Amino acid sequence: MPLAPRAAHALLCLVLLPLCGAAARPDQSPCVPAAPVVPGAERQVAACLADLTTAGTVATGHTDPADWAGLTAAGTRNPSGVPGMQIDGYFPDTSTGNTTHGWNHDAQFVIRLPRRWTGGLVVSGSPGVREQYANDVAISDWVLAQGYAFAATDKGNVGATFYRDGAAPGDAIVEWNDRVTQLTRAARTVLRERYGTAPRRTYAAGLSNGGYLVRWQLEHHPELYDGGVDWEGTLWRADGPNLLTFLPTTLRDYPRYAATGDPAAHADLLAAGFPPGSEFLWDYHYRVYWDLTQRIYREELDPDFDGPVEAGTPFCAPGTAACDADYAYVQRPAAVRAAVARIALTGRIRRPLITLHGTLDALLPISQDSDVYARMVRAGHRERIFRYYRIDGGNHVDGLYDAYPDRLRPILPCFRSAFTALAGWVDRGVRPPASGTLARPSSGDLANVCALN
């Protein structure tokens, strides 16, 4: 998903499971911060920690709560008490948006190495435009408790001005994919040095923009991964749909609908793909996501639309000069589609993939995103290694469940179940349940329990 900066809440998540049948191998070597070396890193700092989960790293300063604030439901239960080593650092880069640690340097990463390692590695890119700790509560805590090593990247540029990175349209997002590939290769080498053996399994997992990265990696680098879980990944297609084909409708029509209940404006929003029944979420998304997301991603891929103005005019009215409410992707020059083509997905996955998407996603409408990607996978005859679960009542942001517990459903527990299913699929050949829609339970612990059948 395209996400607003952390202050605007952003998006979420992901999570995983242990390698089925893998015996834990205690790390008997002394935990010394001097090793191992991260290949290609310009800077790295290692620390031995009594607890690599957020229960410990918040106190020791080895995470940043602002990175992951608001990304999960308040009732989410997370494990703690995982000792091991954390390596923070960055790869060579010219952009300076990430101010974490006072480094003022992008391409920052974190690698966590549990003392008891079960032989697996999970790699993730951050959701939205957040930094490298964004998945710590939603992913890292749970993964580490299962014995996985965990590695995450800030994707090479961060924040609401990420589009300033690079020289040509699309450069900043192209770098996202490159940074995940770079970190995966480096982390695999680190594990070999630390534990004396290469990881037995490597998985990609992520939400929103992180889910897009999972899709892209499994399409382009099957040699690095054994599979992945994609939670509402952002869909980019040169011919659409993509963010720039449906978000302008929200900026043009939502103010009319909000002010008067205009049925024509409402019909336009539904026609753009926003699901019926999600209307109660629209005001929040207009104020927090829709306007900012349209402007900054349009600036990244079509900077000429507003000339010298940077990322348009916030909440401008239709008819205002160079207003994103009037943006029409299909009418833009071919160069814009060429920029999107640089980051486009094909559906031609080459490793097992499980995709999850909420039916009430009010940022990346399911009909314009994962429904389309599932058709792309089938068109490429890759359905044998694909599962797609539509989560009834799921929204793009699990944190909103706390405000609407009677209408929404957190996707995080379904993500954990999906990763468990993926590991069983890869390790033992146990096929996950057939693709389909998971009905919202009428009762129970929705924040922590989800069955895939």
Beta strands, then each sheet from edge to edge (+ up, - down):
strand 1: 25-26
strand 2: 43-49
strand 3: 84-90
strand 4: 108-114
strand 5: 116-117
strand 6: 120-125
strand 7: 149-153
strand 8: 201-207
strand 9: 227-231
strand 10: 353-358
strand 11: 386-391
strand 12: 436-438
sheet 1: 1+ 5-
sheet 2: 2+ 3- 4+ 7- 6- 8- 9- 10- 11- 12-
end
